Amino acid sequence: MAEARGLTAIFSSLESDWRPGWLERARQWRDQLLMSPAFQRWAAAFPLTRWIAARREQQLFDLCAGFVYTQTLLACVRLRLFQALAEGPLTAGMVAARVDLSPAMAERLLLAATALQLIERRGLDRFGLGPLGAAMLGNPAVAAMVEHHSMLYADLQDPVALLRDGTGTGALHDYWAYARADQPSQLDADRVAEYSALMAASQTMVAEDVVAAWAFDRYKTILDVGGGEGVFLAAVGAVAPCTQLVLFDLPPVARRGGERLRKAGFQGRSKAVGGDFCVDPLPTGADLITLVRVLHDHDDDLVLGLLRAVRKAMPANGTLLIAEPMAGTSGSERIGDTYFGFYLLAMGSGRARTPAELTQLLELSGFTEVRLQPTRRPLRVRLLTARPAPFDE
Ligand SMILES: C[S@@+](CC[C@H](N)C(=O)[O-])C[C@H]1O[C@@H](n2cnc3c(N)ncnc32)[C@H](O)[C@@H]1O
């Protein structure tokens, strides 16, 4: 995207003028020290540095072993261990019988899951749900994501090859059929069913926070672009009883969304429109247009085109609301930069953007008054709102 490359050019010109100051020289000195095995031995023994050395070692170990932790969780999910323990603490033998493992293997899994605080020991020989296992049961979408991640796990087998290719061509790329499709509107119902169901399952967690953060009942009509199966619109409809709900998505997804909205009791005030937001005009007349977990799936050129289409469909007094996890959120660097960084690479398009990057794209596509709105759990979802700039600006 030529227009948005401006910042990159400015940053690279700043880099070439880079002169290390005292702080940078101190960091280089520290790095040299930490590289030395003799210093590491000394720091592990010296009483004042021992705890720092131990913490760093644990951090590095966790990074090396993270894939084992993930697979332990996958085993718990596949064996429905948390469901088994929800009825009350069980011994390894009882778990073995429930999940069809030998008692020795049940014990091995129980110990591994206990160490990860997924479950906890109760008494001498029983295991019960811990805070993490209980939280998993309260959020069935997390288990669905854990299952789904086996595809990402396979795609990340050779992360260097993925980085060199610059785009995924594996299981996730196939799964998100629209990511690189030449004509996404030609996708048939089978190609969208799985991802739509996963999005619907995980949308509840997002919708809760978005609905709590914004007053939707002041709008006459809300258009949710890339609205999936309508879970978000149904949550909005529940708090905005007089608002018309319009969903736009690829034809087979819109059909699923329309059906869900009808079943949820919104048939009199909802409409689902099928189309490709890259080529088809968006329905007009909505005073609020929402893009929920849509922009981060796409590269800058497509995002600019989509935002311009949204701008075109919007009345002068309209509002655009973007809801998605954003990069640069304090405490969520691992989610934005590591998780989404690699997930979207494997998928084949998109990236998590900072509010500043989204603001730049919004301004380039005819929006103004871009504001970041607070949400309860910014790690999960953040909100940006914008107003259309007058066309002659
Ligand atoms: C990540 S999902 C998000 C769905 C929903 N907003 C949510 O948060 O659960 C992205 C949605 O954009 C839709 N989508 C992708 N490309 C599209 C296109 N070219 N035209 C219309 N919809 C598209 C997908 O079908 C999918 O439903």
The ligand as an SDF file (V2000), in Angstrom:
LIG
                    3D

 27 29  0  0  0  0  0  0  0  0999 V2000
  -12.7770  -13.5090   11.1930 C   0  0  0  0  0  0  0  0  0  0  0  0
  -14.3990  -13.6260   10.5850 S   0  0  0  0  0  0  0  0  0  0  0  0
  -15.2780  -12.5840   11.7070 C   0  0  0  0  0  0  0  0  0  0  0  0
  -16.7410  -12.8610   11.7190 C   0  0  0  0  0  0  0  0  0  0  0  0
  -17.5110  -12.0420   12.7590 C   0  0  0  0  0  0  0  0  0  0  0  0
  -17.4430  -10.6260   12.5000 N   0  0  0  0  0  0  0  0  0  0  0  0
  -16.9920  -12.3660   14.1310 C   0  0  0  0  0  0  0  0  0  0  0  0
  -16.2800  -11.5700   14.7150 O   0  0  0  0  0  0  0  0  0  0  0  0
  -17.3020  -13.4770   14.6170 O   0  0  0  0  0  0  0  0  0  0  0  0
  -14.3500  -12.6290    9.1180 C   0  0  0  0  0  0  0  0  0  0  0  0
  -15.6380  -12.6180    8.3430 C   0  0  0  0  0  0  0  0  0  0  0  0
  -15.4490  -11.8340    7.1500 O   0  0  0  0  0  0  0  0  0  0  0  0
  -16.1000  -12.5020    6.0880 C   0  0  0  0  0  0  0  0  0  0  0  0
  -15.4430  -12.1380    4.8280 N   0  0  0  0  0  0  0  0  0  0  0  0
  -14.1650  -12.3870    4.4530 C   0  0  0  0  0  0  0  0  0  0  0  0
  -13.9380  -11.9250    3.2220 N   0  0  0  0  0  0  0  0  0  0  0  0
  -15.0980  -11.3790    2.7870 C   0  0  0  0  0  0  0  0  0  0  0  0
  -15.4780  -10.7230    1.5930 C   0  0  0  0  0  0  0  0  0  0  0  0
  -14.6260  -10.5590    0.6000 N   0  0  0  0  0  0  0  0  0  0  0  0
  -16.7580  -10.2490    1.4980 N   0  0  0  0  0  0  0  0  0  0  0  0
  -17.6410  -10.4260    2.5250 C   0  0  0  0  0  0  0  0  0  0  0  0
  -17.3190  -11.0330    3.6910 N   0  0  0  0  0  0  0  0  0  0  0  0
  -16.0730  -11.5090    3.8110 C   0  0  0  0  0  0  0  0  0  0  0  0
  -15.9100  -13.9660    6.3970 C   0  0  0  0  0  0  0  0  0  0  0  0
  -16.8250  -14.7930    5.7080 O   0  0  0  0  0  0  0  0  0  0  0  0
  -16.0900  -13.9970    7.9030 C   0  0  0  0  0  0  0  0  0  0  0  0
  -17.4190  -14.2100    8.2640 O   0  0  0  0  0  0  0  0  0  0  0  0
  1  2  1  0
  2  3  1  0
  2 10  1  0
  3  4  1  0
  4  5  1  0
  5  6  1  0
  5  7  1  0
  7  8  2  0
  7  9  1  0
 10 11  1  0
 11 12  1  0
 11 26  1  0
 12 13  1  0
 13 14  1  0
 13 24  1  0
 14 15  1  0
 14 23  1  0
 15 16  2  0
 16 17  1  0
 17 18  1  0
 17 23  2  0
 18 19  1  0
 18 20  2  0
 20 21  1  0
 21 22  2  0
 22 23  1  0
 24 25  1  0
 24 26  1  0
 26 27  1  0
M  CHG  2   2   1   9  -1
M  END
$$$$
